[in-house]
Amino acid sequence: MSTVNSLDGRVAVVTGASSGLGEATAELLAARGAKVAVLARRTDRLDGLVERVTAAGGTALALGVDVTDADSVHAAAARVQDELGTADLLFNNAGVMLAAQIGDVRADLWRRQVDVNISGLLNAVAAFVPQLRASAAERGVADLVNTSSIAAQNLFPTFEVYCGTKAFVTHYSRNLRAELGAQGVRVAVIEPGIVRTELQGHVTEPNAVEWLDETFKTLEVLEAADVAETVAHLAALPARVNLERVTIMPTAQAA
């Protein structure tokens, strides 16, 4: 039985689906009726996700993809169209968060964040926007949701490069909306505050680790499921409604 939140008939693609926001959102979209393609490098994690979705009566397709490899993303787009149908929802979520003192000159960490957070996002847009356009022309609406962060708007010492990549995601998304909105493709960017995911576990810079540890001890942070609900809500809105930018904060987080 359909509800106002139903996503029956939708074909959703989720990048960075092996954990965190991507994993939670993929499961929720499938539970709401969408057929879901889950993309990530860690295929062992994807297999478990597909098993859970299938056991709950949903449909999911696991695709091992590195978003920094444009050919890999385009090949995944072709498989989605062949096996699930034309995608009409892309949750562009793959990303990394790393910290370093500027004086340490960690160019490897800088490149990794630029490659995944910017180039990877652009690769997914390039691969799937043709399908989103086709879906919008057929059914009147399609959705592209990009994951940014409150880091796009705020100051976090040692996370300068991460903040810069997320500022790109936010501004790029708002500009992209100006082009795609007239074609029926809604573009939204979400900017979560502190969320409990695996991203924090990749941070090694001592001051950043100390700050994160203290934050998680003293603040009731967001859970991945909270962000997943937001993505599902965006996709279920009437075709005439586009929330272009959504900031999602823990109630007690000031900035």
Residue pairs with C-beta under 8 A, 6 or more apart in sequence:
2 8
2 33
4 236
5 32
5 232
5 233
5 236
6 32
6 33
6 236
7 29
7 32
7 33
7 34
7 89
7 232
7 235
7 236
8 32
8 33
8 34
9 33
9 34
10 29
10 33
10 34
10 35
10 88
10 89
10 235
11 34
11 35
11 37
11 80
11 84
11 85
11 86
11 87
11 88
11 89
11 135
12 26
12 29
12 30
12 34
12 35
12 36
12 37
12 87
12 88
12 89
12 90
12 91
12 235
13 36
13 37
13 39
13 77
13 80
13 87
13 89
13 90
13 91
13 124
13 128
14 22
14 25
14 26
14 29
14 36
14 37
14 38
14 39
14 91
14 93
15 22
15 39
15 40
15 65
15 67
15 90
15 91
15 92
15 93
15 94
15 120
15 124
16 22
16 39
16 40
16 67
16 93
16 94
16 95
16 147
17 23
17 25
17 26
17 38
17 39
17 40
17 46
17 49
17 93
18 38
18 40
18 41
18 42
18 45
18 46
18 49
19 40
19 42
19 45
19 197
19 198
20 195
20 197
20 198
20 199
20 224
21 93
21 147
21 192
21 195
21 197
21 224
21 227
21 228
22 38
22 40
22 91
22 93
22 94
23 38
23 45
23 49
23 224
24 223
24 224
24 225
24 227
24 228
25 91
25 93
25 224
25 227
25 228
25 231
25 232
26 36
26 38
26 49
26 53
26 60
26 91
27 49
27 52
27 53
27 228
28 225
28 228
28 229
28 231
28 232
29 36
29 89
29 91
29 228
29 231
29 232
29 235
30 36
30 53
30 56
30 58
30 59
30 60
31 56
31 58
32 232
32 236
33 58
34 89
34 235
35 58
35 59
35 60
35 61
35 84
35 85
36 53
36 58
36 59
36 60
36 61
37 60
37 61
37 63
37 76
37 79
37 80
37 84
37 87
38 46
38 49
38 50
38 60
38 61
38 62
38 63
39 63
39 64
39 65
39 67
39 73
39 76
39 94
40 46
40 64
40 65
40 94
41 64
41 65
41 66
43 62
43 64
46 62
46 63
46 64
47 62
49 60
49 62
50 60
50 61
50 62
53 59
53 60
54 60
59 84
61 79
61 80
61 83
61 84
63 76
63 79
63 80
65 72
65 73
65 76
66 72
67 73
67 94
67 116
67 119
67 120
67 121
67 123
67 124
68 115
68 116
68 119
68 120
68 123
69 123
70 123
70 126
70 127
73 123
73 124
73 126
73 127
74 126
74 127
76 127
77 87
77 127
77 128
77 131
80 87
80 128
80 131
81 87
81 131
86 131
86 134
86 135
86 138
87 128
87 131
87 132
87 135
87 142
88 131
88 132
88 135
88 136
88 139
88 141
88 142
88 143
89 142
89 143
89 144
89 145
89 235
90 124
90 125
90 128
90 132
90 143
90 144
90 145
91 145
91 147
91 231
92 121
92 124
92 125
92 144
92 145
92 146
92 147
93 147
94 116
94 120
94 121
94 124
95 116
95 117
95 120
95 121
95 147
95 165
95 199
96 112
96 113
96 116
96 117
96 199
96 202
97 113
97 149
97 159
97 162
97 199
97 200
97 202
97 203
98 106
98 109
98 112
98 113
98 161
98 162
98 202
98 203
98 204
99 109
99 158
99 159
99 162
99 203
99 204
99 205
99 208
100 106
100 109
100 110
100 158
100 161
100 205
101 158
101 205
101 207
102 160
109 161
110 161
113 161
113 162
113 165
114 161
114 165
117 162
117 165
117 166
117 168
117 169
118 165
118 168
118 169
121 146
121 169
121 172
125 144
125 176
128 144
129 144
129 180
129 185
132 142
132 143
132 144
132 180
132 185
133 142
133 180
133 183
133 184
133 185
135 142
136 142
136 183
136 184
136 185
137 183
137 184
140 184
140 239
141 184
141 185
141 186
141 239
142 184
142 185
142 186
143 185
143 186
143 188
143 234
143 235
144 176
144 180
144 185
144 186
144 187
144 188
145 187
145 188
145 189
145 190
145 231
145 234
145 235
146 169
146 172
146 173
146 187
146 188
146 189
146 190
147 169
147 189
147 190
147 192
148 166
148 167
148 169
148 170
148 173
148 189
148 190
148 191
149 162
149 163
149 166
149 169
149 191
149 192
150 191
150 192
150 193
150 247
150 249
150 255
151 159
151 162
151 163
151 166
151 167
152 163
152 166
152 167
152 169
152 170
152 191
153 167
153 170
153 191
153 247
154 163
154 255
155 163
156 162
156 163
157 207
158 205
158 207
158 208
159 208
166 191
169 189
170 189
170 191
170 245
173 187
173 188
173 189
173 244
173 245
174 187
174 189
174 244
174 245
176 187
177 186
177 187
177 188
177 242
177 244
180 186
180 187
181 187
181 242
184 239
186 234
186 242
187 242
187 244
188 234
188 242
188 243
188 244
188 245
188 246
189 244
189 245
189 246
190 227
190 230
190 231
190 234
190 245
190 246
190 247
190 248
191 245
191 246
191 247
191 248
192 222
192 227
192 247
192 248
192 249
193 221
193 222
193 247
193 248
193 249
193 250
193 253
194 215
194 216
194 219
194 221
194 222
194 250
194 253
195 221
195 222
195 223
195 224
195 226
195 227
196 216
196 221
196 222
196 223
196 224
197 224
200 212
200 216
203 209
203 212
215 221
219 250
219 252
219 253
220 250
220 251
220 252
221 250
221 253
222 248
222 249
222 250
226 248
227 248
230 246
230 248
234 243
234 246
237 243
